[in-house]
């Protein structure tokens, strides 16, 4: 039997209804009283599905959402043209345009990045590359230079927004949904997660605020409502669904965005996305847009990430993160095969930083971190996020895959330096390869021509076969092979010895450590044809 789903009529009910029409026609043709037909039709008529409304949610949360106006000191603009005003495409001087000028509205709405037509995910709250026409160093009067959104997270006036909205501002104003303007103070910001916290003084007033949602209850397909100030249009509400989770848009090691299809645009940055219970599931941060406007793909920082960061910013004005101090990269299928891992998961250690917690604990290049405190590590981003979420000084138990077997390591985490690059290295990029003659020396089957290195350590790569696997994996002339299968090599004979041993062990790939001016990375190459 077909059943109704979510209040919608079942196929069986629809069929009954269509049958009624036929019966009614037959009855009318035979002269049977119409009242009988109507009674039967009423008994089986199709019930229209209930139309969802977000009005109750919007009524409840709107007082907690604010417009964040960012101000900076702007020097007077010189009068260098016949129209009596000066401007450029970063929005410089648009306030000097006559009110009836056709470009006035253009600059107000599209002051940021008008030439980005490449479809890249991007931030969408600021109004110029430095947050304002003259950046933070201007000495003129304070004037609005950017606008975004935010929301109260406490009744005493703490406001959450994006770091990229406020990063270069010198003064901030929170505009509430009733038009009230309140001066705001920057409490703290975290560029790595693109979050910031402001504070307004309500002089004893208690503000309407919202709570965080539980990420475990956020599912792909759930309804969501975005509230913000796109293009300065305050109190705008759009609706959609969560269309994906765990999106990596290449903005940093903590990428774990919710993808939503509610329309968001410039000015929505820092604004909340709510579930139907009025809880914040994410903070709108970036859009994918070939045109500069919404195409139905937006990215929001999930509540689970924002909750802890915001709590730290409210408490200390900054975020302290655990630090392992090792460069890592993803484990590809080829790399997993080369080191004997059953599946491509975990984080491959490219190099530990000298004196770092990982180095002191004995971590080595070629190690693969497969678990942290007994929990499986999915990939390099997963390890970065988990370590970053821990407190400095914490002791963690790592499971490391080394030389074909797992072994435990205990590490006491340090504090992530402010300027430390904590993003994972990634060898997925494929730089354009220079032309090179076919290899005639050792390792020719791999497409590599090698020679002695200047410092006597490793092998210099002197040429690359552009049609080889090595070229496909991004290995370039001028780089250096420092180890193969975690064994240091300094001659072609040593490389061949390691490769032959790998073949005897049943391996089809070998793990080459490649050194370049940008650092070190691992690349797995096939060895089936190697003698």
N, C-alpha and C positions, 0 to 999 in steps of 0.2 A: 504494500500500500504506500502511495506517495504521501509524504507529510509536508506540512507548511514549514518554511525556514525563515526565521527572523521576521515573522509577521507577514511574509509574502505568500500569495496564493500558490497552492501546489498545482502541479500539472493536472491532477485529477479534477480539481475544482474548476480550472479553466475549461477542461473538456466538457464538464457538466454544464457550464455556463454556455458554451457554444452550442451544446445540444439543445438547450432551452430555446435558443433562437430558432432552431429548426422546428422544434415542437410548436412554438408559438405560431410560426408561419403556417404549419399544417392545421393547427386549431382554427386559426383565422379563416383559412380556406374552406374548412368544413362547417363553419358557423358555430363552433363551440363558444360559449360565453367567454369573453375576454378576462373576466375576474378570475377564472380558474387558472388561466395562463399566468397572470400576474402573481398569484399566490405561489405557484410552483417556482417561478423565477426568483421571487424573494427568498425562497427557502434555499436556493443554491447559488445566489448571486455572488460574484467575486468581491471580496473585501479589499479595498484599496490599501496598500501598505502604508504604515505610519511614516510621515516625513520627519527625519531627524532634525532637531533644532538645537543650536548651541547657545541660545539666548540666556538660559539660566547660568551656564558656565561664564559667559562673557560678563553678565551683570555682576557676578561674584568677584571676578579677578581684575576687571578693568581698573578699579581704584588703586591697585597695586602696581600697575604698569606706568612708567614715566617716559617722557622724552628727555634725553640727555643732550644738552647743548654745550659744546666745547668752545672755549674762548681763548684767544691768544693775542699777544701784543703785535699790532700791525702798524708798520711805518706808513706815513702818508704816501700815496701813489703820485708820481710826477705826471704832469699834464703834457703829454708828448704827441698829441694828435689833434686834428682839427675838430673832433667831436667833443673835446673837452673832458674825455675820460680815457683811462688806460686799463687794459686787461690782458690776460693770457689764458691758455686753456687749462690752467690749474685753478681757475676761479679767481685769479688775482684782480682785485679792484671791481668786482661785479656790483658792489654796493654803490659805486659811483655812476653806474648806468642810469639814464633816465627811467622812471617807472614805466613809461610806455614803450621802452625800447624792446624789440622782439627777442633780443638775446638775454634779457633780464631773467626770464623764467628758465631759459636753458642753463645758465650758469648756476642758478639756485639748485636745479635738480641734478645736473650732470657735471658737477665740478670736478669729480674724481675720475681719473683714468679713462677719458673718453675714447682713447685710441685702442683700448684692449678689445680686440674683436676675435681673439683666438680661441675663445671657449674654455679658458682655464678657470678652475675654481678660484675664487678670490674673495677677499674681504670686501664688505660693502657699506662701511659706515663713515669713513673719513672723507674729507673734502680736498685732499691734496697730499702729495708724497711726504710732507713733513707735518701733516696735521693742520697746516695753515699757510697762507701766502708767504710769510717770512720766517716760518719755523719758530722754534721756542725762543730764539734769541732776539726777537724784535723788541724795540723799545717804545713803540707807539702805544696808542690806547687799546684797551681790550675790546675785541670785536669777535663775533661768532665766526668760527672757521670750519666747524664740523658739527654733525648732529647724528645721534644714534638713539638707541632705546635702552631701557633698563627696567628693573623691577625691585620692589621692596622685599627683602628677605627676613626682615625683623620689624617689630612695631616701633623700635626706637630710631629708625631711619637709615639703616644700612641698605645700600642699593647695589645690585649686581649688574655689570655690563661687560663689554668686551675691552680688552687691553688696547686693541687697535683703534677703538673709538676715542680713548682718552690719552693715549700714550704721549702725545706731544702738546697737550693742552696746558695752559697756565691757570685757568679758572673754569669752573663747571657750574651749570645751572640745571636743576631737575625741574621739569615742567610736568605737573600732575594733570590727570585727565580732566580736572575742572578748571584748568588754566592757571592755577597757583604756581608761582615760580619761587623756588627755594635754592639758595646758594649751597653748593655741595663741596665737600673736601675729599681729596683723593687719599684713601686709606692705604691702599696697596695694589700692586698689579703683578701679574705673572705672564710674561711673554710666551713661555713654553706651552701653556694651555689657552692663551689668549683670553684671560679672565682678569677683571679688575673690580674693586669694591670702592664705592663712594659712600659718604655719610652726610646726611642733612640734619640740621638742628631744628626740630619741630617745636622747640620751646615748651616741652611737656606734652605735646600732641602725640597720640598713638596712631601710627599709620597702619592702614590695611596692608597686610603682607601675605605672601603665598609660601607653600611648603614644597619640598622636593618630592618627586615621585620615586617609587622603588623600581629600579631598572629591571628587576626580575619579573615585573608585571607588564613591561613594555614589549609588545609583540609587533612584528611586521603585519600590517593590515589594520592596526588600531587607529581609530579616529584621533586627530590632534587639531588644536586650534592655536594659531600664531597671532599674537597681539603686539603691535609696535607702531612705528611712525615712519613708514616708507615715504621718501621724498618730502619729509616734514609734515605729512598728513597725519596728525595725531589721532590716536585711538582707532587705528585701522585693524580690522579682524579678518583673517582668512582661515580657511579650514582645508584639511586634507587627511592623508593617512601617513603613518610611518611606512616608508617604502623599502627601507633596508637598514641594517645595523652593521656596526663595525667597519665603516668606510674609512679608508686611508686615502687622503687627498694630497699627501706629500708635504704637509705643512710642518711635520715634526714627529718625534718618536712617540708622542702621546696621542696620535691620531686614532680615534675610535668613535667617529661621528655617527649620529643618527642621520639617515637621509629621509627627508620629508618632502611631500609634494604640495604642501600648502604654499601659496604664493608669498614669497618674501623678496624684498628689493633693497636698494640703498636706503639706509635709515632704519632698517629692521635690525641691524647689528646690535647685539646685546639684549634683544628682546626675548621674551620667553615663549616656548611652545608648551601648551598645556594638554593634559589628557582630559577626559570628560568628567573627572572628579575635581578639576581645577588645580591639579598638582603640576609642577614644572617637570617635564620630561627632558627638556633640553633648552639650550641657549643658542639662538640663531646666530651664525657666525660667518658663513660663506655660501656662495651660490655658484652653480655651474651655469655660465651664460655666454653664448657666442655674441649676443647683441647688447649686453649691459643690463637687460631687464630680466624678469623672471621667466624661465622656461619650464618651471615645474620641478626643478631639482635644487633643493637647499640642504645645507648641512648644519646640524646643531650639536653642540657639546653635550654629551649625555649627563643626566643628573648625577650619576655615580662619580664621574670625574669632577664635576663642578662643586659638588657638596663639600668634599674634603679640602679642595683648594680654597674655596670661599671661606671656610671655617678658619683656615690658617691665616688668610689675609685679614680677616676681622680681628684675629687674636694678636698677630705679630706684624702685620703689614707686609709680610713676605712668606715664601714657601720654602721650607727646608726639605731637601730630598736626599734619599739614600744614594750612595755612589759606589759603583763597583770598580770603575776605572779601566774598562777594557773596551776596545773597538770590536764591534760585532757585525755580522752580516747574516742574511737568511741562509738556511740550509735548503738547497735545491735538490731535486731528485737525483741529479748527476752527482752532486757532492755526497749525498747520503750513500749512494752506491759505492763511491770511491773509498769511503771510510767504514763501510760495513754496517751502517745504520739501516734498520728495517724499513723506516719511513722518513720522508723529508720534514722533520720537525726539529724544534730546538733552535738555539742561537750559536752560530759558529764564531769562536774567538779568533779575530784576525791578529790582534796584538794587545797584550796588557801594557798599560802605561807605567813607566818606571816609578816605583814607589807607591803605586796605587793600592787600594785594599785587595784587588784581585791579584796583583803582582806579588804582594806579601803573602797571600794565601797559597801561592804556587800555581796559579792559572797559567797556561801556556798557549801559544799560538797553535791552532788546530784543535783545541778542545771544543767540544760541543756541549753547552749547558742544556740538559734535557729536563731537569726538574728543579724547582725551588721550594724548599720546605715540604717536600713530598708531593707537590702539585706539578703536573706536567707543564712544560713550557711549549707553547704552540709555535712561536717564531721569535725573531729578534725584537719586534715591537712589543710582544708580550713580556719579554724579559725586561725591556726598558721601562715599561709602565709599572711593572710590579716592584722593581728595585726602587724606582722613583717615588712610589707611594709609601715606602718604608722610612722609618726614622733613622737618621745618622746614628751610628753606634750600635745598631741592631746586629745581632749575629744570625746569619742565615746558613742553612744547609743546602748546598748545591749538589746535584748529581751530574757528573761530567763524563762524557764519552771520550775516552782516550786510548789509543793503541788497541782498538777493537773491543774494549770492555768498559763497563761503567765503574766509576769510583767516586766516593764522596769527598767533598771539600767544605770546610767551614770558613766563612768569610765574615769579618766584622766590617760593616759598611762605613764608608766615610761620608762627608758632606759634599754634595755636588757643587763644584765651584760655579760662580755666577756666569763666567764666560766659557764654561766647559761645553764642548760639543758632545751632546749625549745622544744624538741621532745615530741610528745604525748605519754602517756602511752598506752599500747595496751595489752588487755587480750586475744588476739587471740592465743598466744602461749599455748601449752599444755604440761607442764612439766610432766615427768614421775612420776607416783604416787607411794608412798610406800604402801606396803600391810598393811591392817588394818582389825581388826575384825569387824563383822557386828555391826551396831549401835544398842545399847540396851537402850539408854537414850532418852531424849527429842530430837525432830527433826529427829527421825529415818527415817521417810518417805522421808526426803530430803537426806539421806545418811550421816548425820552429827551426831557425838557424841560430846557434848560440856560440859564444866565445868567452874567454876569461873576462872577469869583471875587473875594473880598475883597482878595487881594494882587495882583490883576491878572495872575496867571499861571494859565493853564488856564481851564477852564470849570466852574462849579459846577453840579451836577445838582440841579435844584429839584423835579423830579417824575419818577415812573416809571410807565409803563403796566404794570399788574400782569400783563397777558396777553402781554407782549412777550418777545422773546429776551433783551433786556437784563435784565429781571427774572428770567428763568430762569437766567441766568448769575450771579445774586447781586449785581448792581449796585443800589445803594441811593441814595435821596434823601439829600443831604448830602455825598455823595462828590464827587470832582472828576476831570474828564478832563484829563490833562496832556499827552498826545501821542496821535497817531493814526498808525499805521505808522511809528513812531519819529520823527515830525516834531512838534515842539512846536506847540500850538494855543492860541489865546486868544480866538477868536471862532467862531461857527457857520459863517461864510463860509470860514474856514480849514479847518474840519473837512470841509465839503462839497467843497472843492477837493481835499483829499487823497483823499476817497472817490471822487470822479469820476476821478481819475488811476488809482486802483486798479482801477476798472472798465475803463478803457481798457487797462490792463495784463493784463486777463483774470482778475483776482482776483474771487472771489465773497465774500470776507470781509476785514474790516479789523481790525487789531490796536489796541485801545484800551488805553492805560495809565490805570489808575484809582487815585487816591490816596484813602486813608481814614485815620482815626485809628490804625488798626492797621498801616499801612504801604502799600506800593505793590504792585500786581499787574497782570497783563495778562489781557485778555479779548478773544476774537475774536467779532465780530458780523457777521451776514450783511448784504451791501450790495446785493443784487439789486434791491430795491425803491427804492433811494436814487436821487434825481434829480441 
